[in-house]
């Protein structure tokens, strides 16, 4: 007679949830991101960093253990980037505006948003 029983084993590791990486994020070489961490849109994480905490939108973090270095832009510019969400544009719109996207011309970005 064969007995089948299901063995329910509890993992010794607590589940921390999904790791979520936003849009327009740059992650350097050899970065370790722990489970359950949120990385906001436009964030930059420096090489060899250990990320254990959530990273806000358009923030620069680095180190082991990673710490906030500074924001990439002023709060007004960050708000503009989050409103225009260029990563959701059609490819044609991105290509035709690549010079503006790569520049520091916030006024031209506002004009594109208004279109």
DRENPA-3360 file (N, C-alpha, C; in nm, 2 decimals, always signed):
BEGIN
1 = XXXXXXXX = +0.08/-0.12/+0.00/+0.00/+0.00/+0.00/+0.09/+0.12/+0.00 ~ +0.06/+0.21/-0.09/+0.14/+0.34/-0.10/+0.07/+0.45/-0.03 ~ +0.14/+0.52/+0.04/+0.09/+0.64/+0.11/+0.14/+0.77/+0.05 ~ +0.05/+0.85/+0.02/+0.09/+0.98/-0.03/+0.05/+1.09/+0.07 ~ +0.14/+1.17/+0.10/+0.10/+1.28/+0.19/+0.17/+1.40/+0.14 ~ +0.11/+1.51/+0.15/+0.18/+1.63/+0.11/+0.25/+1.69/+0.24 ~ +0.37/+1.72/+0.21/+0.45/+1.78/+0.32/+0.46/+1.93/+0.29 ~ +0.41/+2.00/+0.39/+0.41/+2.15/+0.37/+0.53/+2.20/+0.46;
9 = XXXXXXXX = +0.62/+2.25/+0.38/+0.74/+2.30/+0.45/+0.74/+2.45/+0.45 ~ +0.77/+2.51/+0.56/+0.78/+2.65/+0.57/+0.92/+2.69/+0.53 ~ +0.92/+2.79/+0.45/+1.05/+2.84/+0.41/+1.11/+2.92/+0.53 ~ +1.25/+2.90/+0.55/+1.31/+2.98/+0.66/+1.33/+3.13/+0.62 ~ +1.29/+3.16/+0.50/+1.30/+3.30/+0.45/+1.17/+3.36/+0.44 ~ +1.15/+3.48/+0.50/+1.03/+3.56/+0.49/+1.02/+3.62/+0.35 ~ +0.90/+3.61/+0.30/+0.87/+3.67/+0.17/+0.86/+3.82/+0.18 ~ +0.94/+3.90/+0.10/+0.94/+4.04/+0.11/+0.85/+4.11/+0.01;
17 = XXXXXXXX = +0.80/+4.03/-0.08/+0.72/+4.09/-0.19/+0.80/+4.11/-0.32 ~ +0.74/+4.16/-0.42/+0.80/+4.18/-0.55/+0.90/+4.30/-0.54 ~ +1.00/+4.28/-0.62/+1.09/+4.40/-0.65/+1.04/+4.47/-0.77 ~ +1.02/+4.60/-0.76/+0.96/+4.67/-0.87/+1.06/+4.78/-0.91 ~ +1.09/+4.78/-1.04/+1.18/+4.88/-1.10/+1.10/+4.96/-1.20 ~ +1.11/+5.09/-1.18/+1.03/+5.19/-1.26/+1.09/+5.21/-1.40 ~ +1.04/+5.31/-1.47/+1.09/+5.34/-1.60/+1.21/+5.43/-1.60 ~ +1.29/+5.43/-1.70/+1.40/+5.52/-1.72/+1.50/+5.51/-1.60;
25 = XXXXXXXX = +1.53/+5.39/-1.55/+1.61/+5.36/-1.44/+1.75/+5.32/-1.50 ~ +1.86/+5.36/-1.43/+1.99/+5.32/-1.47/+2.05/+5.24/-1.35 ~ +2.09/+5.12/-1.37/+2.14/+5.04/-1.26/+2.29/+5.00/-1.30 ~ +2.38/+5.04/-1.22/+2.52/+5.02/-1.25/+2.56/+4.87/-1.24 ~ +2.68/+4.84/-1.27/+2.74/+4.71/-1.27/+2.75/+4.65/-1.13 ~ +2.71/+4.52/-1.12/+2.73/+4.45/-0.99/+2.65/+4.51/-0.88 ~ +2.53/+4.55/-0.91/+2.44/+4.60/-0.80/+2.36/+4.49/-0.75 ~ +2.34/+4.48/-0.62/+2.25/+4.38/-0.56/+2.13/+4.45/-0.50;
33 = XXXXXXXX = +2.01/+4.41/-0.55/+1.89/+4.47/-0.50/+1.81/+4.36/-0.42 ~ +1.78/+4.39/-0.30/+1.71/+4.29/-0.21/+1.57/+4.28/-0.25 ~ +1.51/+4.17/-0.22/+1.36/+4.14/-0.25/+1.27/+4.25/-0.18 ~ +1.17/+4.28/-0.25/+1.07/+4.37/-0.20/+1.10/+4.52/-0.21 ~ +1.21/+4.55/-0.28/+1.24/+4.69/-0.29/+1.18/+4.76/-0.41 ~ +1.13/+4.88/-0.39/+1.07/+4.96/-0.50/+1.18/+5.06/-0.55 ~ +1.20/+5.07/-0.68/+1.29/+5.17/-0.74/+1.21/+5.26/-0.83 ~ +1.20/+5.38/-0.80/+1.12/+5.48/-0.87/+1.17/+5.51/-1.01;
41 = XXXXXXXX = +1.08/+5.57/-1.09/+1.11/+5.61/-1.22/+1.23/+5.71/-1.22 ~ +1.32/+5.69/-1.32/+1.44/+5.78/-1.33/+1.55/+5.77/-1.23 ~ +1.54/+5.67/-1.15/+1.65/+5.65/-1.05/+1.78/+5.61/-1.11 ~ +1.89/+5.64/-1.04/+2.02/+5.59/-1.08/+2.08/+5.52/-0.95 ~ +2.13/+5.40/-0.98/+2.20/+5.32/-0.87/+2.34/+5.30/-0.91 ~ +2.44/+5.35/-0.83/+2.58/+5.34/-0.86/+2.63/+5.19/-0.86 ~ +2.74/+5.17/-0.93/+2.81/+5.04/-0.94/+2.84/+4.99/-0.80 ~ +2.83/+4.86/-0.78/+2.86/+4.78/-0.66/+2.78/+4.82/-0.54;
49 = XXXXXXXX = +2.66/+4.88/-0.56/+2.57/+4.92/-0.45/+2.49/+4.80/-0.40 ~ +2.46/+4.80/-0.28/+2.37/+4.71/-0.21/+2.24/+4.78/-0.17 ~ +2.13/+4.76/-0.24/+2.01/+4.83/-0.22/+1.91/+4.75/-0.13 ~ +1.89/+4.81/-0.01/+1.80/+4.74/+0.09/+1.67/+4.82/+0.12 ~ +1.67/+4.95/+0.07/+1.56/+5.03/+0.09/+1.50/+5.08/-0.04 ~ +1.37/+5.13/-0.03/+1.31/+5.19/-0.15/+1.38/+5.31/-0.19 ~ +1.38/+5.33/-0.33/+1.45/+5.44/-0.39/+1.34/+5.53/-0.46 ~ +1.34/+5.66/-0.43/+1.24/+5.75/-0.48/+1.27/+5.78/-0.63;
57 = XXXXXXXX = +1.17/+5.85/-0.69/+1.18/+5.88/-0.83/+1.29/+5.99/-0.85 ~ +1.37/+5.96/-0.95/+1.48/+6.05/-0.99/+1.58/+6.08/-0.88 ~ +1.60/+5.98/-0.80/+1.71/+5.99/-0.70/+1.83/+5.91/-0.74 ~ +1.95/+5.96/-0.69/+2.07/+5.89/-0.72/+2.12/+5.83/-0.58 ~ +2.14/+5.70/-0.59/+2.18/+5.62/-0.47/+2.31/+5.55/-0.50 ~ +2.39/+5.52/-0.40/+2.51/+5.45/-0.42/+2.57/+5.40/-0.28 ~ +2.66/+5.30/-0.29/+2.73/+5.25/-0.17/+2.68/+5.12/-0.13 ~ +2.75/+5.07/-0.03/+2.72/+4.94/+0.03/+2.71/+4.96/+0.18;
65 = XXXXXXXX = +2.61/+4.98/+0.22/+2.47/+4.98/+0.19/+2.43/+5.11/+0.13 ~ +2.35/+5.10/+0.02/+2.32/+5.22/-0.06/+2.25/+5.33/+0.02 ~ +2.29/+5.45/-0.01/+2.23/+5.57/+0.06/+2.20/+5.67/-0.05 ~ +2.10/+5.76/-0.02/+2.07/+5.87/-0.11/+2.18/+5.96/-0.12 ~ +2.23/+5.99/-0.24/+2.33/+6.09/-0.27/+2.27/+6.22/-0.30 ~ +2.17/+6.23/-0.39/+2.10/+6.35/-0.41/+1.99/+6.32/-0.51 ~ +1.90/+6.42/-0.54/+1.80/+6.41/-0.64/+1.87/+6.45/-0.77 ~ +1.82/+6.40/-0.88/+1.88/+6.43/-1.01/+1.83/+6.57/-1.06;
73 = XXXXXXXX = +1.71/+6.61/-1.02/+1.65/+6.74/-1.07/+1.58/+6.80/-0.96 ~ +1.53/+6.92/-0.98/+1.45/+6.99/-0.88/+1.31/+6.92/-0.88 ~ +1.23/+6.94/-0.77/+1.10/+6.88/-0.76/+1.01/+6.92/-0.88 ~ +1.02/+7.04/-0.93/+0.94/+7.08/-1.04/+0.97/+7.01/-1.17 ~ +1.10/+6.98/-1.20/+1.14/+6.91/-1.32/+1.10/+6.76/-1.30 ~ +1.11/+6.71/-1.18/+1.07/+6.57/-1.16/+0.92/+6.55/-1.19 ~ +0.84/+6.65/-1.14/+0.70/+6.64/-1.16/+0.67/+6.65/-1.31 ~ +0.74/+6.73/-1.38/+0.72/+6.74/-1.53/+0.75/+6.61/-1.59;
81 = XXXXXXXX = +0.86/+6.55/-1.56/+0.90/+6.42/-1.62/+0.79/+6.31/-1.59 ~ +0.74/+6.31/-1.47/+0.64/+6.21/-1.43/+0.51/+6.24/-1.50 ~ +0.48/+6.36/-1.54/+0.36/+6.39/-1.61/+0.37/+6.36/-1.76 ~ +0.48/+6.39/-1.82/+0.49/+6.36/-1.96/+0.52/+6.21/-1.99 ~ +0.58/+6.14/-1.90/+0.60/+5.99/-1.92/+0.65/+5.96/-2.06 ~ +0.76/+6.02/-2.10/+0.81/+6.00/-2.23/+0.83/+5.85/-2.27 ~ +0.85/+5.76/-2.18/+0.87/+5.62/-2.21/+0.74/+5.56/-2.26 ~ +0.63/+5.62/-2.25/+0.50/+5.57/-2.30/+0.47/+5.63/-2.44;
89 = XXXXXXXX = +0.55/+5.72/-2.49/+0.53/+5.78/-2.62/+0.55/+5.68/-2.73 ~ +0.49/+5.70/-2.85/+0.52/+5.62/-2.97/+0.66/+5.65/-3.00 ~ +0.72/+5.55/-3.07/+0.86/+5.56/-3.10/+0.89/+5.68/-3.19 ~ +0.80/+5.71/-3.28/+0.81/+5.82/-3.37/+0.83/+5.96/-3.29 ~ +0.74/+5.97/-3.19/+0.75/+6.09/-3.11/+0.88/+6.10/-3.03 ~ +0.93/+5.99/-2.98/+1.06/+5.99/-2.91/+1.17/+6.03/-3.01 ~ +1.17/+5.97/-3.13/+1.28/+5.99/-3.22/+1.27/+6.14/-3.26 ~ +1.16/+6.19/-3.29/+1.15/+6.33/-3.33/+1.18/+6.43/-3.22;
97 = XXXXXXXX = +1.18/+6.39/-3.10/+1.21/+6.48/-2.98/+1.33/+6.44/-2.90 ~ +1.42/+6.35/-2.96/+1.53/+6.30/-2.89/+1.63/+6.41/-2.84 ~ +1.65/+6.51/-2.93/+1.74/+6.62/-2.89/+1.69/+6.69/-2.77 ~ +1.56/+6.72/-2.76/+1.50/+6.78/-2.64/+1.51/+6.69/-2.52 ~ +1.48/+6.56/-2.54/+1.49/+6.47/-2.42/+1.63/+6.46/-2.37 ~ +1.73/+6.48/-2.45/+1.87/+6.47/-2.41/+1.93/+6.60/-2.36 ~ +1.85/+6.71/-2.37/+1.90/+6.84/-2.33/+1.85/+6.87/-2.19 ~ +1.89/+6.99/-2.15/+1.84/+7.04/-2.02/+1.73/+7.15/-2.04;
105 = XXXXXXXX = +1.67/+7.15/-2.15/+1.57/+7.25/-2.19/+1.43/+7.22/-2.14 ~ +1.41/+7.25/-2.02/+1.28/+7.22/-1.95/+1.16/+7.29/-2.02 ~ +1.18/+7.41/-2.07/+1.08/+7.48/-2.14/+1.03/+7.41/-2.26 ~ +1.13/+7.36/-2.34/+1.09/+7.28/-2.46/+1.01/+7.15/-2.42 ~ +1.05/+7.09/-2.31/+0.98/+6.97/-2.27/+0.83/+7.01/-2.23 ~ +0.82/+7.12/-2.17/+0.68/+7.17/-2.14/+0.60/+7.19/-2.26 ~ +0.66/+7.25/-2.37/+0.60/+7.27/-2.50/+0.55/+7.14/-2.56 ~ +0.64/+7.04/-2.55/+0.61/+6.91/-2.61/+0.49/+6.85/-2.53;
113 = XXX = +0.49/+6.86/-2.40/+0.38/+6.81/-2.32/+0.25/+6.88/-2.36 ~ +0.25/+7.01/-2.39/+0.13/+7.08/-2.42/+0.07/+7.04/-2.56 ~ +0.15/+6.98/-2.64/+0.11/+6.94/-2.78/+0.01/+6.82/-2.77;
% end
